[in-house]
Amino acid sequence: MKSIKDAWKKAGFDTRGKAAAAAGIHRDQLAKYERGTHKPGLEVLQRMANGWGTTIDELTGRPPSATPNPPAA
């Protein structure tokens, strides 16, 4: 996932190791996510988003929605 690398660079991290530490994961695992050989689960995506000051949508490359989802009935 190229957007993952873009996200940690945008957050100001200059190395994969520093970005991984901020997210609480190992740098080798982060590299696998970047290459697309592994997919992070929701918990890992949340830790990355929180550690890097971004959103899960940005990490996954989801485009911003023009209209938010209506609340569940």
DOLUM-931924 format. One line per field, with one value per residue: residue in three letters; residue number from 1; x, y, z of N, C-alpha, C, O in turn. Coordinates in steps of 0.2 Angstrom, whole numbers. Layout:
! DOLUM-931924
aa	ALA;...;
i	NUM;...;
n_px	X;...;
n_py	Y;...;
n_pz	Z;...;
ca_px	X;...;
ca_py	Y;...;
ca_pz	Z;...;
c_px	X;...;
c_py	Y;...;
c_pz	Z;...;
o_px	X;...;
o_py	Y;...;
o_pz	Z;...;
***
This chain:
! DOLUM-931924
aa	MET;LYS;SER;ILE;LYS;ASP;ALA;TRP;LYS;LYS;ALA;GLY;PHE;ASP;THR;ARG;GLY;LYS;ALA;ALA;ALA;ALA;ALA;GLY;ILE;HIS;ARG;ASP;GLN;LEU;ALA;LYS;TYR;GLU;ARG;GLY;THR;HIS;LYS;PRO;GLY;LEU;GLU;VAL;LEU;GLN;ARG;MET;ALA;ASN;GLY;TRP;GLY;THR;THR;ILE;ASP;GLU;LEU;THR;GLY;ARG;PRO;PRO;SER;ALA;THR;PRO;ASN;PRO;PRO;ALA;ALA;
i	1;2;3;4;5;6;7;8;9;10;11;12;13;14;15;16;17;18;19;20;21;22;23;24;25;26;27;28;29;30;31;32;33;34;35;36;37;38;39;40;41;42;43;44;45;46;47;48;49;50;51;52;53;54;55;56;57;58;59;60;61;62;63;64;65;66;67;68;69;70;71;72;73;
n_px	4;5;0;1;15;16;8;15;27;21;17;29;40;56;61;57;58;56;43;36;38;31;19;18;22;33;46;49;37;29;35;31;17;18;23;13;12;7;-8;-14;-23;-39;-36;-22;-22;-29;-19;-9;-15;-18;-5;2;-6;-17;-30;-39;-45;-37;-25;-29;-32;-45;-56;-62;-78;-92;-104;-108;-111;-127;-134;-136;-152;
n_py	-6;9;21;20;22;35;41;40;47;60;63;67;58;52;39;22;14;23;28;16;13;23;19;7;-5;-17;-13;-21;-27;-16;-13;-24;-22;-10;-15;-23;-36;-41;-38;-25;-27;-21;-16;-13;-4;7;10;14;25;33;35;42;53;53;47;31;30;38;30;19;23;27;37;54;55;63;64;61;45;40;40;25;17;
n_pz	0;-6;0;13;16;11;20;33;30;27;40;45;48;46;44;42;53;64;61;62;76;82;78;85;80;72;61;50;48;45;33;25;24;17;5;1;3;15;24;35;50;57;70;69;59;66;76;68;62;73;79;68;66;57;47;45;33;25;26;19;7;3;-5;0;6;-2;4;20;28;32;49;58;59;
ca_px	0;9;-3;4;22;15;5;20;31;18;17;36;44;61;63;52;59;53;36;34;38;25;12;18;23;40;48;48;30;27;38;26;11;19;24;6;12;2;-13;-15;-30;-42;-32;-15;-23;-30;-13;-5;-18;-16;3;4;-10;-20;-36;-39;-47;-31;-21;-32;-33;-52;-57;-66;-85;-95;-110;-107;-116;-133;-134;-140;-159;
ca_py	0;15;27;20;26;42;44;41;53;66;64;69;53;51;32;17;12;28;27;9;14;28;15;1;-11;-18;-10;-26;-28;-10;-14;-29;-18;-5;-19;-26;-44;-42;-32;-24;-28;-14;-13;-10;3;12;12;18;32;37;37;46;59;53;43;25;31;40;25;13;26;28;44;57;55;69;64;56;40;42;37;19;18;
ca_pz	0;-6;4;20;16;10;27;38;27;28;47;47;50;41;43;43;60;68;60;65;83;83;78;90;76;70;55;45;47;41;26;22;23;11;-2;-1;4;21;25;42;52;60;76;67;56;71;79;63;61;79;79;63;66;51;47;42;26;21;25;15;0;2;-6;5;4;-3;9;25;29;37;55;58;62;
c_px	4;6;0;11;21;12;11;25;28;17;24;41;49;63;57;52;55;45;33;33;33;19;12;19;31;41;47;41;27;29;33;20;12;20;17;6;8;-3;-14;-22;-32;-38;-25;-17;-25;-24;-9;-8;-17;-9;5;-1;-14;-27;-35;-41;-41;-26;-23;-33;-40;-53;-62;-73;-88;-101;-108;-112;-121;-132;-138;-147;-159;
c_py	6;21;26;23;33;45;45;47;59;68;67;64;52;44;28;15;17;28;21;10;18;24;9;-5;-12;-16;-15;-27;-22;-11;-19;-26;-13;-9;-22;-34;-46;-36;-31;-24;-21;-12;-10;-4;8;14;16;25;36;39;42;52;59;49;36;26;33;34;20;16;27;35;47;56;62;70;59;51;42;38;30;20;13;
c_pz	0;-2;11;21;15;17;32;36;28;35;49;49;44;40;45;50;65;67;63;73;85;83;82;86;74;63;49;43;43;34;22;20;17;4;-4;0;10;21;32;44;55;66;74;63;61;74;74;63;67;80;74;62;59;52;44;35;22;20;20;8;-1;1;-1;2;4;2;14;26;34;43;55;61;68;
o_px	7;11;0;12;24;14;11;28;31;17;25;46;47;67;53;47;52;41;27;29;29;14;7;17;34;36;45;39;23;25;32;17;8;17;16;2;6;-1;-15;-27;-29;-37;-24;-13;-23;-23;-6;-5;-16;-8;10;1;-15;-29;-30;-38;-40;-23;-18;-35;-42;-51;-67;-74;-87;-102;-107;-118;-119;-130;-144;-147;-165;
o_py	8;25;31;27;37;51;50;50;64;74;69;66;52;43;30;14;15;29;21;8;17;25;5;-10;-7;-16;-13;-29;-23;-9;-18;-27;-13;-7;-24;-37;-52;-31;-36;-23;-16;-5;-5;1;14;20;21;30;42;45;45;57;64;48;35;22;31;34;17;13;28;40;44;57;66;75;53;52;45;32;30;23;13;
o_pz	5;1;14;25;19;18;35;40;31;37;55;52;39;35;49;53;69;72;66;76;90;86;82;88;75;59;44;38;39;29;16;15;12;-1;-9;-2;11;19;36;40;55;66;77;64;59;75;76;63;67;82;75;58;56;58;40;31;17;15;17;3;-7;5;1;-4;8;5;12;24;39;43;51;67;71;
***
